[in-house]
Amino acid sequence: MFNKRKMNDEEIIIDAEDEGKMPVNDKRRFNADGEMVAEDEKPAEPTKSVNEIVLEAALKAEMERREAAESKLVGVQAKFEEAKANLERETSEMRSRLMKTLEDRSKQAQFNFLTTLLPVLDNLNLAVAASETDPSVDHLRSGVIGTARSFEQALISVGVEPIASVGADFDPELHEAVDMAPAEEDGKIIKEYSRGYKFGDKLLRPARVQVGKAMADSAGE
């Protein structure tokens, strides 16, 4: 038994037993209004709401800002590492230059001091040579005195200062009392056994001296 149906002015004969079933080879498509659409025509995409469009735009802008921030952070980190490396290199170079400068100054100071000692050695050699040809003790003594004075001048030239002793008041920070002897004034240095020297504010060695003790005190004892 066959039924007849009319769709879009076309009469379609359908077997009653197959009624309710779509023919296998029927590739026609219909929209929601019952209108037939072409086979190659795709259904229209669903329309987005205004809120969806706004949210998608905000999400896209946020992702772009995040990517820009990450890119900027990478650039800042790279610049920081470069600046750190440059600073470490400059510090190392400055330290090396400073060490070299100090070494050069030290060597120059040693060179200058040794240069001042050479005349002292010359005077000693002259005194020895003179003693071989001239038996006079006076001449030898004069040579030794001249050598001692030249050596002391060499010390003074590099900043070494002799400490005053004979006739000065005894100062325990500058003098070392070896013994005491009766004297008119108490606490005055009356004899020097070995000279003391200072280098700037530092004491190289104290002067070894004899300190006077007032005769009145001695008599009372």
C-alpha positions, 0 to 999 in steps of 0.5 A: 500500500502506498501513501501520497504526500506533497512537499514543496509542490512535489508529490512523493509516493511512500510505501506504507510499510516504510512510512516514517523512515527516510529513504537511504538515498535521499540526501536532501536537507531541510532547515528549521522552517521546512525549506530544502537547502542545497547539499553543499550549503553548510548550516549557519554558525550560531550567533554569539551574544554580546557578552560572549564577544566582550569576554572573548575580546577581554580574554584575548587582550589579557593574554596579549598583555601577559605575553607582553609582560613575560617578554618584557620580564625576559628582556629585563632579566637578560639586561640584569645578567649582562649588567651583573657580568659587566660589573663583576668584570669591571670589579675584577679588572679594577682589583687587578689594577689596584694590586698592580699599582700597590705592587709597583709603589712598593717596588718603587719604595724599595728601589728608592731606599736601596738607592739611598743606601748605596752611598753608605756602602761607598763610604764604608768601602772608602774607609776600608781602603783608606785604613789599608794605606793609612794606619792613622786611627783618626782618619779611620774614625773620620771615615766611620763617622761620615758613614754613620751620618750618611746612613742616618741621612738615608733613613731620614730620606725615607721617613725615619726620624731619630728620637731625641734623648740626651737632655730630654725628659724621660718618656716611657713611650719613646725611651727604655731606661737601662739604668739610673745615675745621680743627677741634678734634675730628676727624670732627665736623660743623661746618656744614650746607649742606642738611638731610637727611631720612629717611622711616622707615628710608629715606633721602630724601636725605643732609645736605650738610655740612662736616666738621672736621679736627683742627688737630694733623693739619692742622699735621702735614701 
